Structure formats: C-alpha cells, structure tokens
Amino acid sequence: MADNFYLDNADIRFHLNHVGLDDVTRMREDDYRQAKEFPDAPADFGDAVDSYDKVLEMVGEICGSMIAPRAAEVDEEGAHFEAGKVRYAAGTVQNLRDLTQAQLMGVMLPRRYGGLNCPVTIYTMMTEMVSRADASLQNLFGLQDIAETISRFGDEDQKARYLPRFANGEADGAMALTEPEAGSDLQAVQLKARQDPDTGQWVLNGMKRFITNGCAKVLLVLARSEEGTRDGRGLSMFVCERCPDLVVRRIENKLGIHGSPTCELQFNNVPAELVGQRRRGLTRYVMSLMNGARVAISAQALGIAEAAYRVGCKYAREREQFGKPILKFPAVYEMLVRNKVGILAARSLLYETTKHVDLRDCLDEHNRHRDEVPTEDIQREKAFTRMAAELTPLAKAFCTELANEVSYDTIQVHGGTGYMRDFPAERFYRDARITNIYEGTTQLQYVAAIGGVVQRLLEPLMNQLSVLPFEGKLRRLASAVDMAREKLQRAVRVVEQKNDTDYFDLMARRLCRMETLVLIGYLLLRDALRDKARECVAERFVIDWLPEVNEHYEVVDSNDYSLIDTHEQILAL
C-alpha cells in the first residue's frame, strides 16, 4: 500500500500545475494583501502553488499511511446506534482526530476564522485522496460545504459563532434536506419553521430522512417558513444545533459507505436561526449547497475508481494463470486500460469544472463587496455561473458512472476472489454504488444539464480548446473530436426542431453524454499538448470512447417516435 496518495499520483500533481488558478488565487488572497496580516498567506501565485503542494502532500501522507490501513475495519464495524445516540467506528474517530490535528477541517474557510482559504479545486483534490483511502470518511470530511454555506450566506454574527468551531474541529455539520415524501423533489419539503411573533425565535417541527451525518452538532435545514405555500418559494434555510429536541430515530443499514451514519431525524420545536433571506432556501442556498455536493461526490467517485483500479492492476500483475500474469492477457489489460483512460478523463473534466466553480465563487464574493460593479465584471460572473451550473452535473454523471464501471471491472479482474471480503474489491463496488444516486441521480444530472446543452453554454470553452496549436497526431485526433462536435450540434438542432417535450426529455441523456465526451476529448488533447507522454491517452479516448457520440447521434437523427410510442408495450411484456 502506498504511503502517500499525493506523491504516488502524478495526475493530481499535473492538474495542480496546469489547471490555471492564477485569477482564482489572486482574488481569494485579495491581490495578496492577506500576506501582510497572516504569516501563512502567500505573497504571490508561485508561493500559493507551493503552499497548495505542501498541504496536498500532507493530506496524501495522512490518507496513505493512516486512513487507508483502517478502511477495512471501519467498513466491518460501521457506525452504531445505541440508546438514541450515534457512535462512529473506532477507526473513523481516529481518522477525524488525525485530520483535525492537521488543521484540515476548515480548508476553504477564510483565515480570520481559522481556515486555510483554499480554493474549491484544492479542496476537491483533498476529497479525492480521502475517498481513495476510505470513501465513507469523505462523507464526513466532505461536509465542509456546510461551513462554507454559512460563510457565504450567513450574517456576521453567525459567521463569528460557527466558523471557528468548524475550522478547529469542535463542530461538524450536516445538511438536512430530504424527507420521506420529498426526495429529489425538494419543492415538496414539509418540515415546518414557525416564528414566535413576540420573541422572533424560530422553531422547527417535522421529519428528515437519509441525512448523511445527521448526528452532527450543526445542521443546515431546509424548511417551509411560509404558511399556505406548496412550492419552493415557501422554503427557507435555517441553522440549528444538536439538542434533546432533535431526535435521531434510527440510522440506515446500508449496502456500503458503512463508516458514515445516515440518519432519520425528528424535529420537536428545535430552536433555529434563519440563514440569509426568507423564501430563498431552495432557489438560492440549497442550489449552492447542491452544486458543492455534486463536486464533492464527483471527487468521492473518482477516489473510489482510483483505489479500485490500483488494486485491480496489482492483482493482475501478481496473479498467474497458464504460466504468465493475467495482466498479459488482452481480455484483462483491455479492461484496465479503459479504466485508466476513464479515470484520467474524469480527472480532467472534474478539475476543469472546479476551476469554473472557483471563478464563479470568487467573482460573486468580489462583486458583492463592491459599491459599484462594472458591467464587464457582472457579465463575467454570470458567464461563469452558467458554465459552472452546466459543468457540475455533467462531471457528477461522468465520474460516478465511471466509478461503478471501474469497481465492477475490478471484481471481474479478481475473478472469484474479488467477490470475497478478503479483498477490498467488493468494498469498492459497494461504496461506488451510491455515488450515482445521492445528491441527485445521474438521471437528474441530465435534467439539470440539458438546458445548458441546448443553449450551447460550453461553446466558448470548446471554441478555445479547438483552436489550440495541435500538430501531427494531435491534429488528426482533434479533427475527430471536431467531427464529433459537429454531430453534437446537429443533434441539438434536430431535437430543437422537433419541438416535442417528450422527445426532448427522452433525448436529454444522449445529448448530455455527447456533450461530455466531446468536451473531454478536447481537454485530453490540451493535456497532451502540455505533456507529450499523454498523447496515447488522448488517442485511446478518441478510439474507444468517442464512437459513442456517433451512436447517440444516429438515434437522435432517426426521428424514431417508436422510442416513445412503444415503451408502455415493452414494459407490459
């Protein structure tokens, strides 16, 4: 087992050096003025990258030498529920202690609250490594978005009271959104928030279900604050603390992610505070939370895929059949090569996504604290907001489906032994399965992304990538991606011209998948332009993955209404 999950992963280091966080870091560091106030703040961009590199190396060391060796025991023991209280597995307790002692519980928080002030991109690299070590731990470490939401939308008093507690590890968080009758349809949330007209105190009453780390000390709760409403405009966001009136009714007995408790909660007049403005809980604050969650789960899935691929490779090198390692058999190495290319593709997509998320967040923060904002800066913020909203669901869909594919193949490489608990392959398989379900199923990611695909929101990015100075083999590969992009554009026009809602919805998955594959093709070509050794990756992606674009195009272009007309007949058989 590797001792450092950062130093042994050249691809993460490649993206740290090439993702392009210059503007992001400059804005987060207030044009590097923070260096005058905080000794650990960077003086320039080179200094910042050096700091990111050091903290990632520290996280990699903790993940490889401490967290990963405990993962099997954490999975076996799981979280416990006894006498109304939740107890983590012993290994989880130690993992959280190690991360807290390393001052890694406030990664994105401002320094004035004890945080590291890191961009989302750097935090995502950390969550990928944590997930590779123990996917269930990411569900606790990855909930730092709770603190980040308070930092972005809470008032100054709330920030002063909550953020230092998150940063020093005293408080952990949970987001309480889902209810028994409101899963993906959060507009149907019914948990009630009532305000005392005399004291102004809010109290919460109702049920929440499937709440990750619902036993946390601090919870962000989506609740219905407006009497008589039935849609999302009647919902607000609240923060509350664990207390006797907030009851954990039970924890779920799950297929995987055993180290993370998933709770059912009952609120009985729980005191709470409004976060931000009334009636914007779903439309503004939960959407921000969900975007962060999509990125976090993408990284979790990628970490699982990396872990699964590595044990698959190791086993294939060591296991001999018919007088040679099974890695020498085409049927095996073909699977592993596809897995590797998929992981590299997913990482390029994910960190391109996080860069846009960082730019959106920095511009939002920058513009909100200016008396007069130039029109150009307003337009830039809107553009990055739209781009981030398009990229995050596409990244989550690709990364999580890939994690399931890689973990499935890893068991196949192991054969019968992969089905046994003596090997970690079956744990990766169980852990991966939830990633394309929670924080929005893959199907819902396509619903979230399809509007942007039709509006061609990613065209400016693709235009920039398509005109890079490709030569030789890269130019030939770029031409193949260009042709796939033309088919994507034609497919979008076909669906638009049909002007049929049912057909539009049915083709959404295909259009989103086409968009994802074309964008990844360009991203891998750009990577190969920066590092010639990556040409083989871009080539293999074009050969093995890009033909899927043509398959989807043929279906879209067929104008075949039987896809809609016969579905009930088929399901009835």
Secondary structure, DSSP 8 states (H G I E B T S, - for coil): --S-TTTT-HHHHHHHHHS--HHHHHHHTTTTGGGGT-TTS-SSHHHHHHHHHHHHHHHHHHIIIIIHHHHHHHHHH--EEETTEEE--HHHHHHHHHHHHTT-S-SSS-GGGT-----HHHHHHHHHHHHHH-HHHHHHHGGGHHHHHHHHHS-HHHHHHHHHHHHTTS--EEEE--BTTBSS-GGG---EEEE-TTT--EEEEEEEEEEETTT-SEEEEEEE-STT--SGGGEEEEEEE--TTEEEEEE---SS-TTS-EEEEEEEEEEEEEESSTT-IIIIIIHHHHHHHHHHHHHHHHHHHHHHHHHHHHHHHH-EETTEEGGGSHHHHHHHHHHHHHHHHHHHHHHHHHHHHHHHHHHHHHHHT-SS--HHHHHHHHHHHHHHHHHHHHHHHHHHHHHHHHHHHHHHHHGGGGGSTTSTHHHHHHHHTTTTTTTS-HHHHHHHHHHHHHHTTTHHHHHHHHTS---THHHHHHHHHHHHHHHHHHHHHHHHHH--HHHHHHHHHHHHHHHHHHHHHHHHHHHHHH-GGGHHHHHHHHHHTTHHHHHHHHHHHTT-THHHHTHHHHHH-
